[in-house]
Amino acid sequence: MQIDAIRHSTIKYAGKRKAKSFPAIKFTQKAVIAEARHGMTLPELLISVAILALISAIAIPKYLNTINATRQKDTANQISNIQATIMAYREEFLKSPASWQDLSSITPISTYDAANNRSTATGDLSTPINPDKYYTITITRPKLNIIQITGIRKDTPSQWMIQACLATETGLSDMELSSGSLTTASVSCE
């Protein structure tokens, strides 16, 4: 059985059509079957899958670490904004804020409620807030003029932690980001 290939083809040259003749290419049945067998053998397929698995084993953890670091930096930015808002409140009213509503009089601070709806943070400053779906921010006062701010990752509390402090008398602040565990001694505002 023979298959005739394309005998004539039309080629455009600068708007003019010119017919060009090609000699007939004849394929035998044996040549067609040999051509159809071009594919991957089982060892080639296994090597390709192994290379893909190796690349994935290297790339996926790096990708996940990049996502976690980005979320951590976003929360750290929100903590920096809270520190600046606390200092702005102190300068405006000559006293430290006692509640999230006090801070909202300077700059609204949003949080997610239990139903995952965005709202303005309420309650006293010791009430934890959720600025995003991944972190919880907690404020404590170890001393009268020192404010300790902690950002804890919801799904992995001991990793990707943020520790910050603010001295309201002097305006001195400090922040540490970690992919391991942090202690409150990691930051100092005294």
N, C-alpha and C positions, 0 to 999 in steps of 0.2 A: 504494500500500500504506500503510495507516495502522496505527500502533501505539497502543493505548490504554494510558494510564498508570494508576496506582493510583486506583481509584475511591473506595474506602472505606478508612479507617484507624481503628484503635482507639487512643485516647489514655487513659492512666490519670490520673485526678485524685483525689488523696487516698484511694486505695483503691477508688474507684468507677470503673467502666468506662462510658465514654460514647462512643457511636459518632458520628463526625463525617463528613459527606459532603464530598468535594472534587469539583469539577467535573472532568470528563475532559479530560486534556491530549492533544491530538492532534498527532503528529509526522508530517510528510510525509517521504517518502524523501529528498528534497533536504535537509531540515533535519538528518536523521540523518547523511547523508554529510558535510555541512558541519561537524557536531559532531565527527565522527571525525577530521577533518583537523587538529584542534588538537594540535600537537606542536611540535617544534623544527625550524627550518629549518637548513640547513647553516651559514650565517654565525653564527646564534645558538649552534649547537653548537661551532663553532670558537672563538668568543669565550669560551664557558664553559670550554673546555679550556685556553685561554691563561691565563685568570684562575687556574684551578687550578694550572697549571704555575708561575705567578709566586708564588703563595702557598707552594707546596711548595719552590721555590728559596730562599725566605726562611726558612721554618720548619725544614727538615731540617738545615741546617748549625748553626743555633742549638740544636736538639735534641741533635745529636751532641756539640757543645761542652759542653752541660750534663752529658751522660753522662760525658764525659772528665774534666771538672772534679770531678764527684762521686767518680769512681774515684780521682783524684789526692788529694782530701781524705781519703778513706778510708785510703789508704796513708800519707798524712802523719800521720794519727791513730795508725796502727800504729807509725810511726817515733817519735812522741812517747812512746808506751807503752814502746818499747825504750829510749829515753833515760831515762825514769823508772825502768825496771827496772835499768839499768846503775848509776844513782845509788843505788838501794836496795841492790843487791849490794855496792857500794863501802862504804856505811854499815854494812851487816851484817857483812861479812867484812874490812873495812879494807884491801882490795886491789881492783884492777880485774879484771873477769871476763876469762877467757881463752877460754872456749868458750860455745856456745849452751846446753850442759847446765848451765853455771854460772848463766846467766840463768834457765833453767827451774827452778832450785831456788827462785827468788823468784816468778816468774810464768811459766807455760808459754807458749812462743812457737811458734805453729803455722806450718806451711809446707806447700806442695804438693810431693810427690815427683815423680819422672819419670813415674809412672803416673797422675798427677793425683789421688792420694789424700792426704787430710789426715794430717799426722803432726807430731810435735814436732821442732823444729829441732835438728840435731845437727852436730857438727864444731866446729872452732875458729871464732872470730868473723870470720875472713876468708872463710869459706865463704858464698857468696851464698845467700839464702833467697828463697822465693816466697810471700809472705803471701797472695797471691790469684793469680788466673790472668792478671793484667794487668801486674804489676810484679815486679821483682827488686830486693831490698834488699842492698846491699853495705856492709860496714864496713871502714874502713882506719884506721891510726894514723899520721898524718904526724909526730906528736911523741909523746913518752912519755905525757903526760897529756891529749892531745887525741884525741878519737874523731870521725872523719868518717863520716857515714852518707849513702848515696846511694840514691835510689829511681829506677830507670830503667824506663820503659814498654817492654814487650817488643816491641810491634808498631811503635812510632814512638819509637826511643830518644832522638832529639834534641828531641822535644816532650814536654810534660807531665812534665818532670823534677822531682825533689825533691832538694834538697841541705840537709843538716843537719850540725851539729857539736855536740860536748859536751866541755866542759873538766871532767875528773873531779876535779881539785883544788878548783875553785871552784864547780862546779855550773852554770856559765854555759852556756847553750845558745842556738842560733840555727837558724832554718829558713827556707828560701826555696822557693816553689812557682813554676813557670814554665810557660807554654804555648809558650815558645820554647826557646832553649838556655841552660843555666846553666854557670858555671865554678865550680871549687872556691873561687875568690876571692869568690864571691857571699855566702858566710857567714863569719863570724868569731867565734871563741870565745876570743880572747886578750885 
